[in-house]
C-alpha cells in the first residue's frame, strides 16, 4: 500500500506566489496525499486565492500565529500521513512526479532528503553536504526533505529559534541516531526570497544550536566562523536577486 504523504504549505500575505505553490502540490502524479494549508490570517487576498482550490485542500486553517514555525507546528498537529513534507508559499515541487519517484521504492529510513534548485539561480541543482557537517548548518534544504510523521509529532519545531529551528530539529534527529536516506533526485525549487538567513539573529540561533548539539568545542569555533562566512554569501545572493 502506498504511504500517505502529508504536504503542508504555510503562507502569510503572499498572493503573488501561493497559487503556483498550490498548483505544484495538487498536480503531483502521486495521489496518496493529504494537503494542509496554514494561513496566518492573510489580509492581501491570499485567502481568496486559496479558496479557489479549496476542494483540493484537506485541511485549511486561517488564523494568527506566532511565526512560521508556530504555523508549521500547527500543520504537524493536523497531519494524518505517514510522511510530512513542507512546501511553503513560493516553493515548488521540481516536477509533477517527485513524490511518485521517491515512493516507487521501499523506504527504510526516517528522513529522506534530496537535491534542490534555488529559484532565480539559473536552475542550478544543489546537492546536500555530508551529514557529519551539521555543525556548519543544515546539510540539505528543508523543502527537499520528508520526515516520518511520528518524529515530527514527537519533536516539532522549537519556537525559541525564530530563524533556525529547522536546523535544530534535524540536528537533533541526527544525534538521536535516526536513519537518514539520500535520494539523488531533485525534490524542490526553493524560493530564496523567503526567510532571510543574513541577520544577526540567524547567527545567534545557529551558535546556540551548535552549543546544544555539537560534540566538540573545536566544532563550535569552526562552526561559528563558517556560519559567518555563509551569511556573507547568502547576503550576496539575495542582493543579486533583488
PyMOL commands that set and color helices and strands:
alter all, ss='L'
color gray80, all
select helices_A, chain A and resi 18-26+46-52+54-56+68-78+98-102+131-136+142-144+149-155+165-175+200-213+217-240
alter helices_A, ss='H'
color red, helices_A
select strands_A, chain A and resi 5-11+33-39+59-62+83-86+92-93+111-118+125-126+145-148+180-190
alter strands_A, ss='S'
color yellow, strands_A
deselect
rebuild
show_as cartoon
